[in-house]
Amino acid sequence: AFALIHDDVMDRSARRRGRPAVHVELADHHSAAGLAGDGAWFGIGAAVLAGDLAFVWADELFDATPVAVADRERGRSVFTELRGELMAGQYLDLLLAASTDANPDHARRVALLKAGRYTVTRPLHLGAAIGGAGPDLRAALSDFGDALGVAFQLRDGILGMFGDPDTTGKGVLD
């Protein structure tokens, strides 16, 4: 949830799954409540805080997982890796959007880090780590997850450019 909230702010996406994005909803709340100041800026700031709070809650939920401490510690390592890659992918996405030198290799790297790894690969690794799987299974899950995750992101990108907003739930070019 935190990644999606932050992503919508950074991409200036007005919709998420057919509904207003969190920053838009909070800007609307600002207006409806008759608050002073810039409602759009309020929505962005409040959405960043909402994303941060979801990040904290993710940690709390992870720490409350009813598994053995050793299993949780192996999982925590993957969870930390997932979040670090996500942040790197988000930054590279911002950098790529501001670049005048379009590079397919950079776009693939963003698709892998920003979406593929956190959507598919790292959740597979997380389950494998908690289950005590070895390096051979992790390698196989990496190959499968990275390919599927990048394919998912590429499909999402195509739908974002050419899809019907009523079907995709988000605006064209979000």
N, C-alpha and C positions, 0 to 999 in steps of 0.2 A: 504494500500500500504506500509506504513512504516513497519508494522509487517512482511509482506512477504519479503521485501528487507533485513531486519535484520535477519530473519529466514534463508534465503538462505546463508547469510554470516556465521552464526553460525553453520549451518548444512553442510557447504562447498558444497552446491548444485550448480552444474554448469548450470542447466537449470530450467526454470520456464515456464510452459505452452508451451513447445516446442521451446522456444527461450532462448538465453543466459541469465542467471541471471544478475542482474544489476552490481554486482562486476566483473563478467566476461566481460561484455560489456565495462565497464570502464577500465579494464586492457587491453583489445584489443585496446581501444582508445589511451591509454598511448603508446602502442607499435606503432600504426599507425602514431601517431603524432611525433614519434621519441624522446620522452621525456627521460630524464636520470633517472636512478634509477630502483628500483624493480617494474615492472609493476603490478605484482599480489598484492603487498602490497598497491600500489597506488589505485588499483581497490577496495580493501577492505575498505581502509580509505575513499575513495570518496563515496562508497556505504553506509557506516555508515552515512556520512553527508547527502546523498540523502534521506535515511530513516528518519533522524532527520528533514529534511526540510518537508517531507511528513507529519510528526507528527505535525509540526507547522501549515501546511496548513489545516490539519484536524480540528484543533482548530479554525482557521479562518473561515472555512466553517460552523462549528457548530455554532459559534457566529453570523454568518450571516443568520442563519435559520429564515425564516419569520414566527415566531410563537410568542405568547405572552411571555413576560419575565418570568412569573411564570412557564409556561410550559417548557421553555428552561432551567430554573434552575433545575427543576425536572429531565429533560433529562441530564443535565450536570453531575449531581450526578451519574447517571448510566454510562455515558461515561467515567467518571473518574474511576469508579469501574472496567469497562471493561479493561481499559488500565493497571491498577494495577495488575489485575489477569493475563493479558497477559504477563507482565514482570515477574511475579512470575512463571508462567508456563514455560517461556523460560529458566529461571534460573534452575528450577527443571529438565528441559529436558537436559541441559548441565551437571548438576550434575548426573543425571541418566546415561547418556552416559559415564561418567567417572567412574561410580561405578562398583565394581566387584561383587556386591550383587544385582542381578536382582530381583526385587520385583514387582509382578503384580499390587499390590495396588498403588505403586509409579507410575507405567506406566499409570494406569487409572487416577490418579490425574493429571499427565501431560496432558493426552488427554483431560481431562475436562477443565483445566485452559488454556492451550495453544491453543486449537482449539475449543472445544465444546462451551465454554462460549462466546468467542468473535465471533464465526461464527454464532451461533444460539441464545443462551439464552439471552445474553445482547442486541443484536439488537431487540429482541422481547420486552425485558424490556424497552428499549429506547422508542419504539413506544408507549408502554402502559403508561410510565411515562409522555410523552408529551401529550398523550390523556387523562390524568387524571384518569387512572384506579386505582382501589383499590388493597389492599394486597391479596385478594383471587385470582384475575386474575393473579397477579404477581407469586403467588405460583404455580398456574396451568401452567403458561408459563415456570417456572423453571423446573418443572417435565418433561414437553414435550421437552423443549429446551435442557436440559442436556442430556436426553436419545438420542435425535436425533443428537446432536453435538458430543457425544462420538462415536455413531455409524458411523457418517461421518468420524471421525478421524481414527477409527479402519479400515474402508474400505480403506481410503487413505493410511494407513500404509501397508495393505496387497497388494494394487496395487503398492506401492513403492518397495516392496520386490519381488513381483512375476509378476508384470504387464509388458506389452510391452512398452518400452520407446517411441516408435513411437505413441502409443495410449495415454499414460499418460502425455507425454510432459516433462518428467523428467527422469533422469538416475535411474537405479536400485540401491537400497540402499541409495538413497538421503534422 
